[in-house]
Amino acid sequence: MAGQKQPSTADAGTTIPSAEAVDIAQLVEDLDAMLTRLRLVAIHEQLDPLLEDAARRELNLREALA
């Protein structure tokens, strides 16, 4: 066994999503479901552009929600 190279994560050729990325994906799914359940169709349809605009304008959460 001496001299054999152990495969590293870089050698595997695959990337594992970070826990943060998985959490964010789950939050997005949950938010979509909540907006649908609450029948907030207009907000659901406009959410991405609204969030992009808030980020571009560097609004905090309270300002973005307002």
C-alpha positions in Angstrom: 0.0 0.0 0.0 3.0 2.3 0.4 3.4 4.6 -2.5 -0.2 4.6 -3.5 -1.7 8.0 -3.9 -5.0 8.6 -2.0 -7.5 10.4 -4.1 -8.2 13.9 -3.0 -11.5 15.8 -3.4 -9.8 17.7 -6.3 -9.0 14.4 -8.1 -12.6 13.2 -7.8 -13.8 15.7 -10.3 -17.0 16.4 -8.5 -18.1 19.3 -6.3 -20.3 19.0 -3.2 -22.6 21.9 -2.7 -21.9 23.8 0.5 -24.4 23.5 3.4 -25.2 27.2 2.9 -26.1 26.7 -0.8 -28.4 23.8 0.1 -30.0 25.9 2.9 -30.6 28.8 0.5 -32.2 26.5 -2.1 -34.5 25.0 0.6 -35.4 28.5 1.7 -36.3 29.6 -1.8 -38.5 26.5 -2.2 -40.2 27.2 1.1 -40.8 30.8 0.3 -42.3 29.9 -3.1 -44.6 27.4 -1.3 -45.6 29.9 1.3 -46.4 32.7 -1.2 -48.5 30.2 -3.2 -50.3 29.0 -0.1 -51.0 32.6 1.0 -52.3 33.3 -2.5 -49.7 36.1 -2.9 -49.5 35.5 -6.7 -48.4 39.0 -7.6 -45.5 39.0 -5.1 -44.6 35.4 -6.2 -44.4 36.5 -9.9 -42.4 39.7 -9.1 -40.2 38.4 -6.4 -37.0 37.9 -8.4 -37.0 41.4 -10.0 -38.0 43.0 -6.7 -35.0 41.3 -4.9 -32.6 42.2 -7.7 -33.7 45.8 -7.5 -33.3 45.8 -3.7 -29.8 44.4 -4.0 -28.8 46.9 -6.7 -30.1 49.7 -4.5 -28.4 48.2 -1.5 -31.6 48.2 0.6 -31.7 46.4 3.9 -34.5 43.9 4.6 -36.9 46.3 6.1 -36.5 48.8 3.2 -36.9 46.0 0.6 -40.1 44.7 2.2 -41.5 48.2 2.4 
